[in-house]
Amino acid sequence: MTGCNAGSNKSGWMDVYVYEIMKRKFCAIVCGMLLGCTFVAEGQIETMEKVRFLALGDSYTIGQSVSVAERWPVQLIDSLRAKGIACYDPTIIATTGWRTDNLMNAIEGTSLRKDYNLVSLLIGVNNQYQGKTAESYSPEFYSLLEKAIELAGGNRSHVFVVSIPDYGYTPFGKGNQPYITAGINAFNAVNKSISDVKDVTYIDITPISRQGLEQPDLVASDGLHPSGKMYTEWVKLILDKLTVEHLVTGTDQHEGNSITLFPNPVSSSITLKNLSAAAKYSLTLRDTTGKPAMQRNIQSTGNAAEVDIQSLPQGVYFYELSRNGAMVKKGKFVKH
């Protein structure tokens, strides 16, 4: 666990790991990618960017007691590449033992670009382990999440928060499990609430971590940190929650490729055509900063749905259309 003084590999626990490898290995670029896309009228993809992933955290992000290849940020990028998505190697800013203040100091002391198109934040277990309160954690986590959004170019839709694992369900923590679990729950309630306020995707991996005693192979050899196998389960959940697979592999291409938005430019209302008959959708409109400008649950009439946008100021907007929790269409339009 990130701040404990028990277990193996103590000597390396306070080393600073800044894992930034820019080898620029060219991967195949596919249509429909969730992150970093540039759109033109009618929601057609014009250009694609390689995934630039920044992972911020502590030992759970740097992967204490597992190999580099087993770290979950590395596994995530490997999974995206396996789907044919162009990716740079991940940038990891994380060290075993870091609290929220340590992470912020490290970020401020590192020259990071501010155009990552995927940024994760997982931090707080050491605040809890070292006796800090959830109340003191709250403003520091809030500042870190704002910094993560800034590093994503201001686009909060490219940021996700990972919940804190419960180390009470490890050989190290089982003797104090009720106390540990209560603390982790309190800290996760804080980071979940702040993620909701900032409209950032929240990935709750904590239930997976609570299988550590029932499934010992989910815990690393130090008896405390997740194993590579547990990190694999995290990655599966992250990919599912971010709906990356639906967008980049063409899972919904028959529906998504046929959907059109018109008119564009628009003055009063937009119409979405070629929807599934009598189907329910969720529509989110974002301004150029990534902030939601409008959210609507819509149901197609026949194969179309009309949405009144007269209340929106003039400008450029990005739309995200989802069905059954999966993104089926993204695009851009101009409001006169």
Summary of the structure (lengths in Angstrom):
residues: 336
radius of gyration: 21.0
end to end distance: 53.2
largest distance: 65.2
contacts: 1145
relative contact order: 0.14
helix: 35%
strand: 24%
